[in-house]
Amino acid sequence: MMPPPSAAQDESPGPDRNLNRYFFIGALIGTTILFFWMVRSFLLPVLLAAVFCTLFYPLYENLLRLLWGKKTLASLACCVILLLLLLGGGTAGQHDKDQDEKTIHYLRALTSG
């Protein structure tokens, strides 16, 4: 019969073990950087979606209560209300062309010296 292997034989030598650990950490960091580089254009929309969902969730809950717990109808009503607010934002989306021209004239006067 062969003697059982000792604990010293189970462990790999120190420099190789450290090399494996450093390679793993480097590969992990490289993969993380590559992942964020690939999804960088999606991060802002996802973050804004999370903020808006959190912001308008109380509106959804109120609509759900008013519409007798019908989730589909409450979701539809919430989307329609938000769409109307977005498209018909009142005077907040209108520009004052006279003020724009005054600002351009003022900036040109400042830069011309």
C-alpha positions as a Markdown table, in Angstrom:
| # | Residue | x | y | z |
|---|---|---|---|---|
| 1 | Met | 0.0 | 0.0 | 0.0 |
| 2 | Met | 1.1 | 3.5 | -0.7 |
| 3 | Pro | 1.3 | 6.0 | 2.2 |
| 4 | Pro | -1.3 | 8.8 | 2.2 |
| 5 | Pro | 0.0 | 12.0 | 0.7 |
| 6 | Ser | 1.1 | 14.6 | 3.1 |
| 7 | Ala | -0.3 | 18.0 | 3.4 |
| 8 | Ala | 2.8 | 19.5 | 2.0 |
| 9 | Gln | 2.4 | 17.6 | -1.3 |
| 10 | Asp | -1.2 | 18.9 | -1.7 |
| 11 | Glu | -0.2 | 22.5 | -1.9 |
| 12 | Ser | 1.4 | 24.0 | -5.0 |
| 13 | Pro | 4.6 | 25.9 | -4.6 |
| 14 | Gly | 4.3 | 29.6 | -3.5 |
| 15 | Pro | 5.4 | 31.5 | -6.7 |
| 16 | Asp | 3.0 | 29.5 | -9.0 |
| 17 | Arg | 0.1 | 30.0 | -6.6 |
| 18 | Asn | 0.8 | 33.7 | -6.5 |
| 19 | Leu | 1.0 | 33.8 | -10.3 |
| 20 | Asn | -2.3 | 32.1 | -10.6 |
| 21 | Arg | -3.9 | 34.5 | -8.1 |
| 22 | Tyr | -2.5 | 37.6 | -9.9 |
| 23 | Phe | -3.6 | 36.2 | -13.3 |
| 24 | Phe | -7.1 | 35.6 | -12.0 |
| 25 | Ile | -7.3 | 39.2 | -10.5 |
| 26 | Gly | -6.0 | 40.7 | -13.8 |
| 27 | Ala | -8.4 | 38.7 | -15.9 |
| 28 | Leu | -11.3 | 39.7 | -13.6 |
| 29 | Ile | -10.4 | 43.4 | -13.8 |
| 30 | Gly | -9.9 | 43.2 | -17.6 |
| 31 | Thr | -13.2 | 41.5 | -18.0 |
| 32 | Thr | -14.9 | 44.1 | -15.8 |
| 33 | Ile | -13.5 | 47.0 | -17.8 |
| 34 | Leu | -14.4 | 45.3 | -21.1 |
| 35 | Phe | -18.0 | 44.7 | -19.8 |
| 36 | Phe | -18.5 | 48.3 | -18.8 |
| 37 | Trp | -17.0 | 49.5 | -22.1 |
| 38 | Met | -19.5 | 47.4 | -23.9 |
| 39 | Val | -22.5 | 48.5 | -22.0 |
| 40 | Arg | -21.5 | 52.1 | -21.4 |
| 41 | Ser | -24.2 | 53.5 | -23.8 |
| 42 | Phe | -26.9 | 51.5 | -21.9 |
| 43 | Leu | -26.0 | 52.6 | -18.4 |
| 44 | Leu | -27.5 | 56.1 | -18.4 |
| 45 | Pro | -30.9 | 55.0 | -19.9 |
| 46 | Val | -31.1 | 52.1 | -17.4 |
| 47 | Leu | -30.3 | 54.5 | -14.5 |
| 48 | Leu | -32.8 | 57.0 | -15.7 |
| 49 | Ala | -35.5 | 54.3 | -16.1 |
| 50 | Ala | -34.9 | 53.2 | -12.5 |
| 51 | Val | -35.1 | 56.8 | -11.3 |
| 52 | Phe | -38.4 | 57.4 | -13.2 |
| 53 | Cys | -39.9 | 54.1 | -12.1 |
| 54 | Thr | -39.2 | 54.9 | -8.5 |
| 55 | Leu | -40.4 | 58.5 | -8.9 |
| 56 | Phe | -43.8 | 57.6 | -10.5 |
| 57 | Tyr | -44.5 | 54.4 | -8.5 |
| 58 | Pro | -46.8 | 56.3 | -6.1 |
| 59 | Leu | -48.9 | 57.5 | -9.1 |
| 60 | Tyr | -49.2 | 53.9 | -10.2 |
| 61 | Glu | -50.3 | 52.8 | -6.7 |
| 62 | Asn | -52.9 | 55.6 | -6.6 |
| 63 | Leu | -54.3 | 54.7 | -10.0 |
| 64 | Leu | -54.3 | 51.0 | -9.0 |
| 65 | Arg | -56.4 | 51.8 | -6.0 |
| 66 | Leu | -58.8 | 54.1 | -8.0 |
| 67 | Leu | -59.2 | 51.4 | -10.8 |
| 68 | Trp | -60.2 | 48.6 | -8.4 |
| 69 | Gly | -56.9 | 46.8 | -8.5 |
| 70 | Lys | -56.7 | 46.3 | -12.2 |
| 71 | Lys | -53.0 | 46.3 | -12.9 |
| 72 | Thr | -53.2 | 46.5 | -16.7 |
| 73 | Leu | -55.6 | 49.4 | -16.7 |
| 74 | Ala | -53.5 | 51.2 | -14.0 |
| 75 | Ser | -50.3 | 50.7 | -16.0 |
| 76 | Leu | -52.0 | 51.9 | -19.2 |
| 77 | Ala | -53.4 | 55.0 | -17.4 |
| 78 | Cys | -50.0 | 55.8 | -15.9 |
| 79 | Cys | -48.3 | 55.5 | -19.2 |
| 80 | Val | -50.9 | 57.7 | -20.9 |
| 81 | Ile | -50.7 | 60.4 | -18.2 |
| 82 | Leu | -46.9 | 60.4 | -18.4 |
| 83 | Leu | -47.0 | 60.6 | -22.2 |
| 84 | Leu | -49.4 | 63.5 | -22.1 |
| 85 | Leu | -47.1 | 65.3 | -19.5 |
| 86 | Leu | -44.1 | 64.7 | -21.7 |
| 87 | Leu | -45.7 | 65.7 | -25.0 |
| 88 | Gly | -47.9 | 68.5 | -23.7 |
| 89 | Gly | -45.6 | 70.0 | -21.1 |
| 90 | Gly | -47.3 | 73.4 | -21.4 |
| 91 | Thr | -45.0 | 76.4 | -21.8 |
| 92 | Ala | -42.0 | 74.6 | -20.4 |
| 93 | Gly | -41.0 | 73.3 | -23.8 |
| 94 | Gln | -41.6 | 76.6 | -25.7 |
| 95 | His | -38.7 | 78.9 | -26.7 |
| 96 | Asp | -38.7 | 82.6 | -26.7 |
| 97 | Lys | -37.0 | 83.5 | -30.0 |
| 98 | Asp | -36.7 | 87.1 | -29.1 |
| 99 | Gln | -34.8 | 86.2 | -25.9 |
| 100 | Asp | -32.6 | 83.8 | -27.9 |
| 101 | Glu | -31.6 | 86.6 | -30.3 |
| 102 | Lys | -30.9 | 89.0 | -27.4 |
| 103 | Thr | -28.7 | 86.4 | -25.8 |
| 104 | Ile | -26.8 | 85.8 | -29.0 |
| 105 | His | -26.3 | 89.5 | -29.6 |
| 106 | Tyr | -25.1 | 89.9 | -26.0 |
| 107 | Leu | -22.6 | 87.0 | -26.3 |
| 108 | Arg | -21.3 | 88.4 | -29.6 |
| 109 | Ala | -20.8 | 91.8 | -28.0 |
| 110 | Leu | -18.9 | 90.2 | -25.1 |
| 111 | Thr | -16.6 | 88.1 | -27.4 |
| 112 | Ser | -15.9 | 90.9 | -29.9 |
| 113 | Gly | -14.5 | 93.0 | -27.1 |
